[in-house]
Amino acid sequence: MSTLLGEEYLTVAQAAAFLHVSQSTIWRWIEQQELPSYRVGHRRIWIKKADLERLITPARPSGNERGAAPVEVPLPPPLTGEGKREALAALEAAKRLRRQILAQRGGKLFPDSSELLREMREERDHPRG
């Protein structure tokens, strides 16, 4: 770590070790402009320690911190008398359809999947032929 003009700077290797990430991750963050870097001479790249510390943020906001504001979805207006009648009619139609399907399937909406799986395994393991 080097100190210059009251700021602490790290090399790419030191920054990677500081954050426990690979050097390629540091280079990617620099290229994506997520992490500012500073050229010293023609080849050397330094990173401010303060900029690295700004990358460390809470994964989830705690009770006293605020993350992004929750999106509030406006409630639809209350149903009118006609809307209520249509909703109740649709609900009754769904109930009739359910009773009809149950009657066609002998009181079961779907067959027991464990029985179907057993049959399929038997066919796979002992093909008819």
N, C-alpha and C positions, 0 to 999 in steps of 0.2 A: 504494500500500500504506500502511496506517495501523497504528500501534502503539498499543495500549491495554492497560493493566494487564499489560504484559510479553508480550502476544500480538500476532502480526502478523495483520492482517485485510486481505482483498481484497474489492473490489466484484465483482459477478457478471461484469462485462466483464473485469476483471483476472483473475479465476479462469479464465474461458474462455480467455483469452490464455495464461495460465500452463500450462494442460493441452493447449492446441492443440485445443480443441473449440469448438462453437458455444455461444452464450449460452443457446439453448433447451435444450441438453443439460444445462447447469448447472441451469437451472430445473426440468427433469424430475427430475434427481437430488434436488433439494431437495423437490419434491412427493412423490417416492417414498420420502422419508426415508432415502435413501442418503447424503445429504450434509447435515450440520447447518448451519443458517444462523442469523443473529442480526439482529434488527431494531434499527436505530438511528434513533430518531425515528419518524415516522409512515410514511415511504416507503422509506428507505434499508435495504438488506439487505447485510450483510457476512458473509464466510465466513472462518473461521480457516485460515491457510495450512497449519497442521499437519493439519487435517482433509482438505485437498486432497492433501497428501503421503501420507496413509493410503490414498487411492484408488489410488496407484501400487503395484501388487503384481506379482510375477513371473508371467508367463503360464504357465510350467511350473516346477514345483519343480526346483531343481538337485540335485546329488548329496548335498549336506550339509543340504538343507532337506527337510522332510517336508510333503507335501500331505495330502490325504485318505488315510486308511489304505486299502490295497487290500482289496477284499471277498474273503474266502476262501470258496470254495465247497467244502463238505465232500465228500469222495470217497464214492461208494457202497460198501457192504460188498463184499468179494470174492464172486464167484459161487460158488454151491454146485455140487455135481456135477450136479444136475438143471438148474440155470441154465446151466451150461457146455454141456450137451447141447442145450438149446433154442437157445442162441446159435449153436452150430455148425450146427444144422439150418436155422436162418434164413439163415445165411451161404451154405450149400449151395443153398438154394432161390433166393436172389438170383443165384448164379452160373448156375444152370440157366435162370432167366429171361433173363439176359443172353445166354447162348448161343442161346436160342430167338429172341430179337429179332434178334441178328446173322444168324442163318440166314434169317429172313424178309426182311431188308434186304440180302442179298447180301454179308454181311461188314462192312457199314458201319452204325454206329449212326444216323447222320444224313447226309442228302445234303449235298454240298458247297454251302455257302450262296452262294458266288460265282456258281455256275451258276444258282441260283434267282433271284438278283438280276439277272443279265443277262437272263434270260427275262422277268422282270417289267418291266424297262426297255424291252425290245423291244415288249412288249404296250402299254405306256403310250405310247411314241413312235410306234408304227405299229399302231393298233387295226385289228382285222379288221372288215370290215363292208361 
